[in-house]
């Protein structure tokens, strides 16, 4: 009986038991917060790629091959150093037809097939003719996000997608010079 009473009064192992019960949940919560933070950051960087690509091309008059290569290189490497093989980008000059629909005037892509000239392009539905002009620059970016926890747990890759529309700033229609 005294052995049972001593066991009930002993609290030396209580902290270890409490830790063993609480620690797995706290560790899972910590890694979950890290995972969500990484995912949000990657989605923001994917949006920055599309925005940078649309912004750079909308400031030009006629885009050359070298300028297009430079725009793709800059957008991919500045935002995701070391992960450029998981980034896909496409920029298209679009003649808006109706809300969310347009006709491709020209298109270039890296990791994406460009739209054929005259092809129907589906843009974000709120886009009609935001510029009041005959064209818009439509940039698309996708990034294959491999989560830190997913590598350990064997989870799949998430594909983050962003679309951005900007108005040409210098001319009504930014042209594409494929000869240089």
N, C-alpha and C positions, 0 to 999 in steps of 0.2 A: 504494500500500500504506500509506503514512503517513497518507493521508487517511482510510482505513478504520480505522486504529488510533486516530486522533484522535477519530473519530466514536464508536467503542466506549468510549473512556475519558471522553468528555464526559458529565457528569451534570447539567448545568444545566437541561435540560428534563424531567428525571425527575420532579420534584415536580409539574409541570403535568400530565404524563401520568397519574401516580397519582391526582391530584385529579380528572381527567376520568373516570377509571374508577370511583372511589369515590363521588364527589359525587351522581350520580343516585340511587344506592341510599340514601344517607344522607338526601337530601331526601325521597324517598318514605317512608322510615321516620319522619321527623319529621311529615309530613302524615298518615301513618297513625295515629300516636299522638294527634295533635290530633283526628282524626276519631273514634277510639274514645272519647276523653275526652268529646267533645261528645255522642256517642250515649248513653253511660252517664249523663251529666248530664241529658240530656233524658228518658231513661227514669225516672230518679229523680224529676224534677220532675212527670212524668205520674203517678207513684205518689203524690206529695204532693198533687196535685189531687184524686184519688179519696179519699185519706185525709182531707183537709180537708173535702171535701163530706160524707162519711159522718160525720165527727166533729161538724161543726156541726149537722147535722140530727138526729143521735142525742141531742143535748142538749136538744132542744125537746119541748114537749108537743103543740102543734098549729102546723103551719107555714103561715104566710099567704103570699099571692102576693108581697108585698114582701120577706118574709124569703127566699123562694126565689130571687127575682131577685138579692137581695144576696149570697146564698150562691154563686150561679153567677158573679156579677161578681167577687167576692173570690177565689174559687178560680182563675178564669181569669187575672185580671190580676196577681195577686201572683206567680204562678209563671212566667208567660210574658208579661212586659210587651211589648206591641207585636206579639204573635203570637196574640192571642186568637181570630182568625178560623180558626186551624188546630187549635183545641181543641174537642173534643166531650165533653159530660158528661151523665150520667143518674144520678138518684137514685131508688131504689125502696124502699118499705116492703114487705117480703116475709114472708109466712107460710110458714116451712119445712114442706115435705111429706116429703121424704126427702133423703138426702145429695146435695147439688148441685141439688136441685129445690125450687121454691117457687111460691107463688101471689102475684101482685102485688096488694097492698092499694090502693096508689096509686103513681103514678110521674110524674116530671117530667124533661124533658130540654132541653138546649141543644145543638143540632147533632145530637142523637139524637132519634128519635121515642120518646115515653114508652110504656111498656107499658100495655096496656088493663087496667082493673080485672078481676081474676080470671084474667089470662093466666098461662101457665106461664113461669117465669123460671128460666134455667139459671145457677146460681152456681158458684163454685169447688167442686170435688167434696168437699173436706174439710169443707164447711159442712153441718152437720145442724141442730142447735139449740144453738149455742154459748152462748146466753144462758140457756137453760132456760126462756125465755119464749115467747110466741106470735108474736114477730116479730123481724126483723133489718132493719137499714138496709143496703142494697146499692148501692154507688156504682161507676160505671164511668167511665173516662176514656180518651180516645184523643187522640193528638197526631200530626200529620203532620210528621215531622222531615225538614227539608231540610238536608242536610249541606253544610258549607262547601266541601269538595272536590267534592261532587256537582254543585254549581252550575257549577264550572269544567269538570268532566269530563262534564257532561250526564247524570249518574246520576239515577235516580228517587228519589222520596220514600219514606221508611220510615214505616209507621204503627205507633206504639208504643201498646200497650193495657195497661191496668191495671184490676183489679177488687178492691174492698175491701168486707168485710162487718164491720159493727160492731153491737153490742147497744145498744138504746135505754137511756138512762141514767136518765131521770126517770120514765117511764111504760113499761108493757109494750108498747104500740103507739103510735108517733108518728102522729098524725092529720094530715090535710091540709085546711086551711080555704081553700077556693077562693073564698069570698065576699068576702074582704078583701084 
